[in-house]
Amino acid sequence: MTTESPRWFTSSYSSNGGNCVEVAANLAASRGIVPVRDSKSVDGPIIDVSTEAFSTFVAGMQTGSLDPA
């Protein structure tokens, strides 16, 4: 059995301003998760988000329908 490693990606929308997150979307199909980490602390904690939750988050960001409260 081979284990796929995360391939970290930072959005081009982040403008390299320092307050960025990185995601490893390559694990979505094989593991059903999207790992997320702070780009300033690559050895820090990683949060594994389900693909369903991550898709809902992205869709909400694209449509502006997330409740800021």
C-alpha positions as CSV (number, residue, x, y, z in Angstrom):
1,M,0.0,0.0,0.0
2,T,1.3,3.5,-0.9
3,T,0.5,6.5,1.1
4,E,-0.1,9.7,-0.8
5,S,1.5,12.8,0.7
6,P,-0.2,16.1,0.9
7,R,0.6,18.6,-1.9
8,W,0.1,22.0,-0.2
9,F,-1.4,24.8,-2.2
10,T,-1.8,28.5,-1.3
11,S,-4.5,30.4,-3.2
12,S,-3.4,33.0,-5.6
13,Y,-6.0,35.3,-4.0
14,S,-3.9,35.4,-0.8
15,S,-1.6,38.0,-2.4
16,N,1.2,36.7,-0.2
17,G,0.1,39.1,2.6
18,G,1.2,36.7,5.3
19,N,-2.3,35.8,6.6
20,C,-2.8,32.7,4.5
21,V,-3.8,29.1,4.8
22,E,-2.7,26.2,2.7
23,V,-4.8,23.2,1.6
24,A,-3.9,19.8,0.3
25,A,-6.8,19.2,-2.0
26,N,-5.1,16.2,-3.6
27,L,-6.3,14.0,-0.7
28,A,-10.0,14.8,-1.2
29,A,-10.7,11.9,-3.6
30,S,-8.5,9.2,-1.9
31,R,-9.2,10.1,1.8
32,G,-12.3,12.2,1.8
33,I,-10.6,15.1,3.6
34,V,-9.0,18.4,2.8
35,P,-6.1,19.1,5.2
36,V,-5.7,22.8,6.1
37,R,-2.7,24.5,7.8
38,D,-1.3,28.0,8.5
39,S,1.2,29.0,5.8
40,K,3.3,30.7,8.4
41,S,3.6,27.6,10.5
42,V,4.1,24.7,8.2
43,D,5.2,22.4,11.0
44,G,2.3,23.4,13.2
45,P,-1.1,21.8,13.5
46,I,-3.2,20.6,10.6
47,I,-6.9,20.5,10.5
48,D,-8.6,17.8,8.5
49,V,-11.8,19.1,7.0
50,S,-14.3,16.7,5.4
51,T,-14.7,17.2,1.6
52,E,-18.4,18.0,2.1
53,A,-17.6,20.7,4.7
54,F,-14.8,22.2,2.6
55,S,-17.0,22.3,-0.6
56,T,-19.8,24.0,1.4
57,F,-17.3,26.6,2.7
58,V,-15.9,27.3,-0.8
59,A,-19.4,27.6,-2.3
60,G,-20.3,30.0,0.5
61,M,-17.2,32.1,-0.1
62,Q,-18.0,32.2,-3.9
63,T,-21.6,33.3,-3.4
64,G,-21.0,35.6,-0.4
65,S,-23.6,33.7,1.6
66,L,-21.6,32.9,4.7
67,D,-23.0,34.5,7.8
68,P,-20.3,36.6,9.4
69,A,-21.9,36.5,12.9
